[in-house]
């Protein structure tokens, strides 16, 4: 091989190594983006779960209040009708 061919091969290897380094950097960036996205998704899921739990409590309390008001109304109505 001549010196020109060696220099040409050295340039090609250098270009390939630079491209590989950029690809690895992009891969790390994409990995970090996916990790952040999954973290945000988990946070949203936790918040939705908490809201559903709160909704269940509110509906239970509303049902209990409704039952109490219904019973109280029946008692008041029976007293005045008797």
C-alpha positions in Angstrom: 0.0 0.0 0.0 1.2 3.4 -0.7 1.2 6.3 1.7 -1.7 7.9 -0.1 -3.8 4.8 0.4 -2.9 4.6 4.0 -3.8 8.2 4.6 -7.1 7.7 2.7 -7.9 4.7 4.9 -7.0 6.6 8.0 -9.4 9.4 7.0 -12.1 6.9 6.4 -11.6 5.3 9.7 -11.6 8.7 11.4 -14.8 9.6 9.7 -16.4 6.3 10.6 -15.3 6.7 14.3 -16.7 10.3 14.4 -20.0 9.1 13.0 -20.1 6.2 15.5 -19.4 8.6 18.3 -22.3 10.9 17.1 -24.6 7.8 16.8 -23.7 6.7 20.4 -24.4 10.2 21.6 -27.8 10.2 19.9 -28.5 6.8 21.4 -27.8 8.1 24.9 -30.0 11.1 24.3 -32.8 8.9 23.0 -32.4 6.6 26.0 -32.6 9.6 28.4 -35.7 10.9 26.5 -37.4 7.5 26.9 -36.5 7.3 30.6 -37.9 10.8 31.1 -41.1 9.9 29.2 -41.6 6.7 31.2 -41.0 8.6 34.4 -43.6 11.2 33.4 -46.0 8.4 32.4 -45.6 6.8 35.8 -46.3 10.1 37.5 -49.4 10.6 35.5 -50.6 7.1 36.3 -50.0 7.7 40.0 -52.0 11.0 39.9 -54.9 9.4 38.0 -55.0 6.5 40.5 -55.1 9.0 43.4 -57.9 11.0 41.7 -59.9 7.8 41.1 -59.4 6.9 44.8 -60.6 10.4 45.8 -63.6 10.0 43.5 -64.6 6.7 45.1 -64.4 8.3 48.5 -66.5 11.3 47.4 -69.1 9.0 45.9 -69.2 6.9 49.0 -69.7 10.0 51.2 -72.3 11.4 48.8 -74.2 8.1 49.0 -74.1 8.0 52.8 -75.3 11.6 53.0 -78.1 10.8 50.5 -79.1 7.8 52.6 -79.1 9.9 55.7 -81.2 12.6 54.1 -83.7 10.1 52.7 -84.1 8.5 56.1 -84.5 11.9 57.9 -87.0 13.0 55.3 -89.1 9.8 55.8 -89.0 10.3 59.6 -90.1 14.0 59.3 -92.8 13.2 56.7 -94.2 10.3 58.9 -94.3 12.6 62.0 -96.3 15.3 60.2 -98.6 12.8 58.5 -99.5 11.0 61.7 
